[in-house]
């Protein structure tokens, strides 16, 4: 689910404080029931740190949320982002990373490397505070980890998924182009119909003996435009 930024939300990420400032407001906007569940978001950015999107990847239970790495990177591939930040909340308010938090971060780093998308940081947040894996040195350790280095078969599967997403993106762009062309065609046809109707009106008024100046006033155009319309054989 795409998350919209508010008018006062910063559009650039310069550090973890910026991430928390944005995501704290997102979390506070959630209703009471959803605040008590774990959320997992991804912020996609360009190289300059400008936010291209914020996506809610999954909504879990009070204690956990299940994450599939390719679902995390699907939007990133579609939008051609080069850097992402992961954020999830702990409803308990306790901001210590669990083993599951470390494992999914490790996996996301490895899959991101295959896709050439850097996982910059992972934040655990509550409505009042946050912890950054980068600030705690966890990201540095996980970037050296060999636990989830994928086998050849896994790399191939990820590549297949990447190609599938690329095909979906191409199909979406084609649909947008087709839609734009159809809209342009309809607009052109509507304009032509309007011109025919205007000419018919002008001729009808002329047949009734109405002079060009009066016809121009009725149609809210100049007398020369009326004359040109009437004489136009196309």
N, C-alpha and C positions, 0 to 999 in steps of 0.2 A: 504494500500500500504506500503510495507516494505521500510524503509529509510536506505540507506547504509551510514556508517560512512566514512569520508575522512581519508587519511593517517595521518594527524596531529590531528585528533579528539581524545580526551581522552576517554578511555574505562571504566574508573571507575568514579562513582559519589560520591563525598565526601561532596558536598553541592550544594546549588542552583546556585552558580556562575558557577559550572561545567555544570549544566544543560543548563543555558543560553548560555554559550560559545559554546556548541554543537548546540543547537537549533537556535541560531542566524545565524550561518553559513548555516543551513538547510533552514531557511527562506530566506536568501539572495540569495540562489541558485534558488529559485522559480522565474518563469518569472514575468514580470511586472503586468500582469493581475491577476495572482494568488496571488501576494503580497497584492492586494487590497481586498482579501477575507479572511474570518476567517478560520483558520485551527485548527483541534484538533488532537494532537498527544498523544501517550502513549509511555513512556520508560519502558520496563520491565527489572528488575534486579534480581540477586540472593541476598542472605543475605549479601554477602561481598560488594555489591554495583557495581558488574561488570555488564555492560550492555549486555543483551542477545538479545534485539531487540529494534528498534524504529519503530513504526507503525503510519501512517497517518490514523486516524479513520474516519474522515469526513472533507469535504471541503464545506464551507457554502457560505453565501453572505457577503456583506460589513459589515453588522451589527450583524449577528448571524450565528450560526452553530448548527444543530440539532444532539443530541447525544442520543444513546440508550445504557444503561449500559451494557447489555450483549454483544453488539458489541465491547465495550471497553475491556471486560474481555475475549472475545473468544480466542484471540491469547495468552493471559496470561495463560489460562487453557491449551491450546494446548502445550505450551512451559514449563509448570510447574514452572512458576515464582512465587515468594512469595511476591514481592514488585513492585509497579508501581508508576510512576509519570505522572501526566496529565499536558499537556502544550497546551495553545491556544494563538493565537495572536489577538491583536486589531489593525486593519489597521489604525485607527484614531491616534494611538500612545498614547491614554489615557489609563492608566493602572489600573484604578479603577474597581474592580469587580462589575458586574451587579447582580441583583437579580437572573437572570437566571444562572449566573456563580456559585453563592452560592448554588442554588437549585441542579444543576447537581452534584456539588462536594459532597453535602450532600447525594444524592442518590448513588453516586459511593462508598462512604464510607460504606454505609449500605450493598450494594450488595457485596462489597469486603469482608466484615466480614463473610457473608454467605459462600463465596468461599474460605475463609482463605487466601485472598490476600490483603495485606495492601496498601491503597492509602497513600503514604508517603507525597506528596505535590502536589500542583497545581500552576503552574506558568502562569502568563499572560505576554506575551512578545511583543515587537515591534522590529524593526531592530536596535534599539539603546539602549533599556533599558528593565527592567523586574520588576515584583513584585511577591513575593512568598507568598502564603497563609500561609505557615508555619511560615515564618518570621514575618508576620503581626499578628499572633495569631489567624487567622481565622480557621485554621485546628483544633486547640484545642477546639474552640467553637463548630464547626460542629461535632466533635467526641463525644460531649456530647448531641447533638441534638436528639430529639425524633420525629421530624417532619416526617421522612421517615422510621421509624422502620416498617418493612414489616409485613403484616398479615401472618397467616399460609398458606393461599392460594398462596400468592406471593412467600413465601419461597419455597413452593412445586414447583411452576413454574420455579423458578431459578434453583432448584435442577434438574428438568427435562432437562432444557437447558444445565446444566453442564454435565449431563449424555450423552446427545446428542453430545456435543462437544467431550467428551471422546471417544464415539463410532467413530466419524469422525477421531479422532487422531489415534485410533487403526486400522481403515481401511486404513489410509494413511501409517502407519508403515508396515502393511501387504503388501500393494502394493509395497512399497520400497523393502521389503524382497523378494517378488515374482520377482520383476524386477531384483534384484541382483542375484537371483538364475538363472533366464533366461539368464542373461548376462554371468554368470559363465559357464552355459551349452553350450552356443554358442561359448564361448572362447575355451572350451575343445574340441568341435567338430571341430573348426577351426584349433586347434593345431594338432588334429588327422589327418585331411585332409592334412595339410602341411607335416606331417611325411610320409603319403602315397605318396604324390607327390614327395617328396625328394627321397624316396626309389625307386620309378619308374624311376626317372631321373638317379640315380646312376646305376641301373640295365641296363638302356638303354645305358649309356656310357660304361659300362662294356662289354655289348654285342658287342659294336663297337670296342672293343679291347683297350679301354682307361685304363691305369693302375690306381691303387688305389691312388697313390700319386697325379696324375694329377686330378683325380676326386675330391680329397680332396681340391685341390687348387681352382677348379671351384666352389665348394660348400662352400668354406671358412670354412671348418671344418678339423679335423685331420684325417689321414688315418685310425686310429683305430676306429674313430666314423663312418667312411664310411663302414668299415668292419662289425662293429656291426649292422649298419642299414640294410645292405644287408642280414645278417644272421638272423635278427630278423623275426620270423615267425608270430608275433602278428599283 
